[in-house]
Amino acid sequence: MFKKVYYMISIISIIILFSVNEGVLANQNNTPPSIEETFTEAGYKSVEESVKEFENYFKCEVKLPRLTPSISFTHKFGNFYEDKQYNMNHSLYIMFVNKDIRENIYKIDIRPLKNKLHFNNKLKLNGKEYTLQDGSKAIYFEDLLFNFLVFEKNNLQYLLGIYREVSNLDMPDTLVRIANSVE
């Protein structure tokens, strides 16, 4: 869990750094790494390749949401994290980002139900439960950096997150619509 938080903070920090004036560089011949290089160095690759790795490892089929938030993205990346130390935190991370609008971040974290994270405590704090179209339950909650919706489908746990600074969306409604688009 701490590695996941570290990765997220690192990625967000990198995105913020890209949006800052580039005149800070001492040597004008040096160019900062591209967003693709930055994510690649953090272990990300194409969404398709990462999904395939997850599917092959768990012998399952991953159904991604057909909808995304109605904000613009320039890039999407994926990362299958294999927890070799504890063998229980295997996850598929998918990030949608916009290199020009740093607030436009949308993420999907997927893990098998046998290794799911528990979010019932979020209901006691500031969360709210929603019923999806298929009758299953989802929990919406706001966290430090993201607004999240967690739900289970196809023997997988999905955690959808939109960066909190995106202000033009009705977060719970948007995330529920996205969750309902998973077949």
Secondary structure as UniProt FT lines:
FT   HELIX           2..19
FT   HELIX           22..24
FT   TURN            28..29
FT   HELIX           35..41
FT   TURN            42..43
FT   HELIX           47..58
FT   STRAND          75..81
FT   TURN            84..86
FT   STRAND          91..97
FT   TURN            102..103
FT   STRAND          105..112
FT   HELIX           113..115
FT   HELIX           120..125
FT   STRAND          128..131
FT   TURN            133..134
FT   STRAND          137..142
FT   STRAND          146..153
FT   TURN            154..155
FT   STRAND          156..163
FT   TURN            164..165
FT   HELIX           171..180
//
